[in-house]
C-alpha cells in the first residue's frame, strides 16, 4: 500500500492512496485530506496503520496531522491528535514495550520544516494499546542529532527501532550525510535512544532499510546487532 508522494516533471505532491496485492490485484482507495510527501506511514498490526506528518505543497508547508487507516474495512479516520510539532522527512516507526507486547509506541524523530529550513532533534511518541490510540502525541527522549532523510526499521521481534544515516543540511545533503545507527527502545513506559557501535559502510541519506532475522543472514559476531 502506498500514500502520497512526489510526481515529476511538474513537481506535484500527490494525495491518492493505492493498494497492491502481491498476486497481481490493484485497488485505488480514494484520497487523503491533503497531499503528502515525506510523511510517516507505519503498520501497527494486521488491522491498523497510521500516517502522520509530511510536506503538503511545493511552497514548503508541513503538517502535524495524524490519520488512522482501518486495513480490514479499508477506511480512514482523520480525527486523531496532531503532532506536537509539524514536520516532514523524519524517522518513523513502531516499537513494542519490552515489558508488554500489547503496548506499542508510534514514533517520529528528527525531521525538518521549511521557510525557513530548520532541522529537529525532538522525538514524539504516541501510545497504542492493542491497536487503539491512547491520548495524544508526547515528547520523548531527544534524538541524538538534528537531521532528516534517514532510514528506519523495526527489529524482527518488534522491541527495537533503528534509525540510520540521514543528512544535517538541506543545501548540501551529500557533504553532510551521516553513517551513524541509533536504536530506540521502551521498557515499562521509559524510552531511550542509544548509539550502536556499528556504522554504515558509507554515509548516506534518502535510503531505505529493513530488518531481517539474523539466522537468515548471519554476520560475523562483531557485526551482529542484537
Steps between C-alpha positions, in 0.01 A plus 500: 500500500627848427385853574589841358846564358656730245427497127739647244541688267243748631604441865147419615459354849240225489208418730377174350515165682567173317497137609696226325457126548809283443279268295443773246197693624487880513249727670467877539397592856395859450675817613661635813377831637809666357805414287793347689871460433760392755226374733505202738294191423537211743312176556396455865351151461301295249201734541638851536758731339586861583605790276636822649702810415628591155541783252174612337599735216795631302499823701635304796190462718516204740233334711467338840182312411461133596284257303396145589438246225268207574661221297203264530231749396734706279389829649670806651448678832634855468395609852813412697734714715752716316873484550635748753722636223415476129790353304600301193765245400540375856586148619180302560403165644331283760666338801360263764557553869746233616278439805172451310453407132148649505644846567656673199626845416479680166808716454615797299852631557701787356380632158471855373276791407539758221471880475743527666668160494546361850612151601370341821640263760171449683317168531124459533328185621138387468379232743312207340344205688361204305484718191303779673653849520527624859504876550716727288858545384754570776864597484739213566877493545680733256649343189882516514532721188314767302447337161252374240484254209611205715377140471328301773390144574343298779695199628342160419388457863340847496680612817758725338482773240808598299585822316798529266669771296329824401630849430535812712477745208235592243734687264789254511354156580791300361780658700291490819380139474545278807585134558383460861245239611277567802267269693177602676353277773222529760468301821217555747418831333858629522653559156856580393733537201836327477785531250593164348868405466440405137517763224370503145782414256459849351296809597163519322154659500165439327573127520280213621556242772328177605571265791550129429547205741868449583478123445410557135782744431777406745765762563839486663447516881652847530249634243182349643232722652290336770 
